[in-house]
Every structure is written in structure tokens, then in C-alpha cells.
């Protein structure tokens, strides 16, 4: 169990916590009992203050820090990109938010030979953005099915108004890839549009939700249809398997090594 990300300016950042630090204890509660995660450790994070015993994988040093709840400033999600090698462009997409597909396409105006699309930690978003982005890699393909309780399943398809890039696609996934992110990953895998590298996705996906108003004025959102992959497979509770297993370890995070990107470059 280790820290995967530290928000800039957060209490954790100010305490010197880094990505890759291994959680040994929280408020004296060990993270593991034998080989199993100690579920009681979750209670330690319910209060406003927590004492974390952390081990730094690069040095083996163990220390205890005290954290208090504090304000943080969340940055809006944004698409970022960089050149990995000649003809290889890396694009990180944190969410399928409105307009995300066009932002990714803007990063790929040069039509690179290879696109490494990083969807790790992508919690989902709009199915429309999924269909639009997939339209840059294939036309006329079924991307998923929305299936009501009664009646026939309705296919979703690539947005064929998007010009084809003609690029080879490699997608990086992990357990943080959920919902619409899994819809994209399944469409890539089932339609043979690219290669998946990393770890199996979250297995947390449904069709679009509808709001139901409750008597107290609050609302509950429930899916109106079931989501199936292009091959009519169930993804919810199962996830999308990868073609090449490349998990991110604590030592990888601590040293800045990215096994997913390394595997992608090795396949080229």
C-alpha cells in the first residue's frame, strides 16, 4: 500500500510525503495483517488528524508524520502531451470531460506514427467524448451497447465525422481507469484498434445515469441501462484485461520510472 500522488500545496506535500512512500501504519494500525489488507486502517482516515508511518522505498528509511485536514486547491483537468521519441507522442487524458476528445486531437495535429494514450487514473466522463476520440482511430465500429432491462440493446458507434489519424495506438490503463475510461479501453481491445498496457481496469461501469428526486429534496442517480462492451461482454465488476502487464510499483514512483511507457517503447 503506497502513495500514488501528492497534491501540490496539500498538508501531505508540506509534510514531505512523496509519491511511492509506503504506508506501514495509520494511527498505529498496521496496513496489512499477514498478506491481507487490514480493513481497520480505513477508520484511521475518518478523523481530521492521522499519524502515518511511512517507508521510503529508495532509502528504506521509516518515519511518522502527523497530518491534519486542510484546504487544497484542485486544478481543473487538462490534457497534456510530450514527445517520447521520433514519431511517438505521449498524451495524458485525466478524464473524458466535455471537449476532452478535441483537446487530445489538437495535441495530435502532427499525425504522429504512434500515440501512447495514458488513461491511468481516468475516472470516466462522457460516452460522447469516448465515441468522438475513437473516431480518430477507426470508422464504422461499435464502441459499446446500452441495454435496457427490457427490449433490445442499442449500439454506440465511432464518431465518423472525425478524420482518421492513421496512427498506431497504445493505451495505458490501471485500476483507476473506470466508467467511460473502461468503455474506451474495451472498444480499443475488442475492435483491435491498439494495444493495452498496464493493469486491468476498475470494473466500475454502467450506462448513463438518471436523477430521481427524493422526498427530502435530495436526488439519487441510478443507471437507466446496462453497459456491455463491443463484443457484448460484461465489464462491470470485471474490468478490461490488458495485453501486457506493467504495474506501477512504489519504487517506480519514487524513482520516476514508468513501466507502462517503458513497455510501450519496447514494443515499437
C-alpha positions in Angstrom: 0.0 0.0 0.0 1.7 3.2 -1.1 1.1 6.8 -2.0 0.4 7.3 -5.7 0.0 11.1 -5.9 0.6 14.1 -3.7 -1.3 17.3 -4.5 0.8 20.4 -4.6 0.3 22.6 -1.6 -1.6 19.9 0.4 -0.8 19.0 4.0 0.8 15.8 2.7 3.1 17.9 0.4 4.0 20.2 3.2 4.9 17.2 5.4 7.4 16.0 2.8 5.3 13.0 1.7 6.2 11.8 -1.8 4.7 9.5 -4.4 5.9 6.0 -3.7 6.1 6.3 0.1 4.8 3.0 1.5 2.1 3.2 4.2 3.2 1.0 7.1 0.7 2.1 9.7 -2.0 4.7 10.2 -2.7 5.8 13.8 -0.7 2.8 14.9 -2.9 0.4 12.9 -0.8 -1.8 10.5 -1.7 -1.6 6.8 -1.6 -5.4 6.5 -2.4 -8.5 8.6 -0.3 -11.2 7.0 -0.8 -10.8 3.3 -4.3 -9.2 3.6 -5.1 -5.5 3.7 -6.2 -4.5 7.2 -9.7 -3.1 6.7 -9.5 -1.3 10.1 -6.9 1.1 8.6 -9.8 2.9 6.9 -11.1 4.1 10.2 -7.9 6.0 10.8 -8.7 8.3 7.9 -12.2 9.1 9.2 -10.9 11.7 11.7 -9.4 15.1 10.8 -6.0 14.1 12.1 -3.9 11.0 11.2 -0.4 9.8 12.0 1.1 8.0 9.1 4.1 5.7 9.5 5.8 5.7 6.1 8.7 3.9 4.5 10.7 5.4 1.6 11.5 2.7 -0.9 14.6 4.3 -2.2 16.3 4.5 1.2 14.4 2.1 3.5 14.0 5.0 6.0 10.8 4.8 8.1 9.3 7.9 9.7 6.0 9.0 11.2 4.3 12.2 10.2 1.1 13.9 11.6 -1.4 15.2 9.1 -4.3 17.5 9.7 -7.1 18.2 7.3 -6.5 21.4 5.4 -7.7 23.3 2.3 -6.4 22.3 -1.1 -6.8 23.9 -4.5 -7.8 21.4 -7.2 -6.6 22.2 -10.6 -9.1 21.6 -13.4 -8.4 18.5 -15.5 -6.3 19.2 -18.6 -4.8 17.2 -21.5 -1.0 17.2 -21.5 1.4 15.7 -24.1 5.1 15.2 -24.8 7.3 13.6 -27.4 8.8 10.3 -26.3 10.8 9.6 -29.5 10.7 10.4 -33.2 7.2 9.8 -34.4 5.9 8.9 -30.9 3.6 11.3 -29.0 2.5 10.6 -25.4 -0.8 12.1 -24.3 -2.3 12.0 -20.8 -6.0 12.3 -20.5 -7.2 12.5 -16.9 -11.0 12.5 -17.6 -13.4 12.2 -20.5 -14.8 15.7 -19.7 -16.7 17.8 -22.2 -14.3 18.8 -25.0 -11.6 16.4 -24.0 -11.6 14.5 -27.3 -10.9 17.6 -29.3 -8.2 18.7 -26.9 -6.5 15.3 -27.4 -6.9 15.6 -31.2 -5.3 19.1 -31.0 -2.2 17.5 -29.5 -2.1 15.1 -32.4 -2.3 17.6 -35.3 1.1 16.4 -36.5 -0.3 12.9 -37.1 2.4 11.0 -35.2 3.2 7.4 -36.2 2.4 6.2 -32.7 0.1 7.6 -30.0 0.7 6.5 -26.4 -2.6 7.5 -24.6 -2.3 7.4 -20.9 -5.6 6.7 -19.2 -4.3 5.7 -15.9 -6.4 7.2 -13.1 -9.0 8.4 -15.6 -12.3 8.1 -13.6 -14.6 8.3 -16.7 -16.9 11.0 -18.0 -18.9 11.4 -21.2 -19.6 8.5 -23.6 -19.9 11.0 -26.4 -16.2 12.0 -25.8 -15.3 8.3 -25.9 -17.0 7.8 -29.3 -15.5 11.0 -30.7 -11.9 10.1 -29.7 -12.3 6.6 -31.0 -13.4 8.1 -34.3 -9.8 9.3 -34.8 -8.6 5.7 -34.9 -11.5 3.8 -36.7 -14.7 4.4 -38.5 -17.9 2.3 -38.6 -17.1 0.4 -35.4 -19.4 -0.4 -32.5 -17.9 1.1 -29.3 -20.4 -0.4 -26.8 -24.0 -1.4 -26.2 -26.6 0.2 -23.8 -29.0 -2.5 -22.8 -32.3 -1.7 -21.0 -34.0 -4.1 -18.6 -36.5 -4.9 -21.3 -36.0 -4.6 -25.1 -33.1 -4.7 -27.4 -29.6 -3.4 -26.8 -28.7 -0.1 -28.6 -25.2 0.0 -30.2 -23.0 3.1 -29.8 -20.6 3.8 -32.7 -17.5 5.7 -33.5 -17.9 9.4 -34.5 -17.1 9.1 -38.2 -17.1 12.9 -38.6 -13.6 12.8 -37.0 -10.8 12.5 -39.6 -8.7 9.3 -39.2 -5.2 9.9 -37.8 -3.7 6.7 -39.2 -1.6 6.4 -36.1 -0.8 3.2 -34.2 -2.5 3.4 -30.7 -1.1 2.2 -27.4 -3.3 2.7 -24.3 -2.0 2.7 -20.7 -4.6 1.6 -18.1 -4.7 0.7 -14.4 -7.3 0.1 -11.6 -8.1 3.8 -11.6 -9.4 3.6 -15.1 -13.2 3.4 -14.6 -16.5 4.1 -16.3 -16.1 5.8 -19.7 -12.4 5.1 -19.5 -13.2 1.4 -19.5 -15.6 1.9 -22.3 -12.8 3.3 -24.4 -10.4 0.6 -23.4 -12.8 -2.2 -24.2 -13.6 -0.6 -27.6 -9.8 -0.5 -28.4 -9.3 -4.1 -27.4 -12.4 -5.7 -28.9 -12.0 -3.8 -32.2 -8.3 -4.4 -32.5 -7.6 -0.7 -32.6 -4.5 -0.8 -30.4 -2.6 -2.4 -27.5 -3.4 -2.1 -23.8 -0.5 -1.9 -21.3 -0.6 -1.7 -17.5 -3.1 -3.4 -15.3 -6.8 -4.5 -15.5 -9.3 -1.6 -15.3 -11.6 -0.9 -12.3 -14.6 -2.9 -13.4 -16.9 0.0 -12.4 -19.1 1.0 -15.4 -22.7 1.4 -16.2 -24.9 3.2 -18.8 -25.8 6.8 -18.3 -27.5 7.7 -15.0 -30.8 9.4 -14.4 -31.6 11.6 -11.4 -34.5 10.6 -9.1 -35.8 13.3 -6.8 -36.4 12.1 -3.2 -38.9 13.4 -0.7 -36.3 15.4 1.3 -35.3 17.4 -1.8 -32.2 15.4 -2.4 -31.6 13.3 -5.5 -30.1 9.8 -6.2 -28.5 9.0 -9.6 -29.1 5.5 -10.9 -28.2 4.0 -14.3 -31.1 3.5 -16.7 -29.3 1.0 -18.9 -26.6 -1.6 -18.6 -23.3 -1.2 -20.4 -21.8 -4.0 -22.5 -18.6 -4.0 -24.5 -18.4 -4.2 -28.3 -18.3 -8.0 -28.0 -21.3 -7.8 -25.7 -19.1 -8.8 -22.8 -19.8 -7.6 -19.2 -17.2 -5.2 -18.0 -18.8 -4.0 -14.7 -17.2 -5.8 -11.7 -14.7 -7.5 -14.0 -12.7 -4.8 -15.8 -10.9 -4.8 -19.1 -7.7 -7.0 -19.2 -4.5 -5.7 -20.7 -2.4 -7.2 -23.4 0.9 -6.5 -21.5 1.0 -6.4 -17.7 3.1 -3.5 -16.4 2.1 -2.4 -12.9 3.4 0.8 -11.3 5.3 -0.1 -8.1 6.2 2.1 -5.1 9.9 2.0 -6.2 8.9 3.1 -9.7 7.0 6.1 -8.4 9.8 7.0 -6.0 12.5 6.9 -8.7 10.4 8.4 -11.5 10.4 5.2 -13.7 7.3 4.5 -15.7 7.0 0.8 -16.6 4.0 1.4 -18.8 5.8 3.9 -21.0 9.0 1.7 -21.0 6.9 -1.3 -22.2 5.3 0.8 -24.9 8.6 1.9 -26.3 10.0 -1.6 -26.1 7.1 -2.8 -28.3 7.9 -0.3 -31.1 
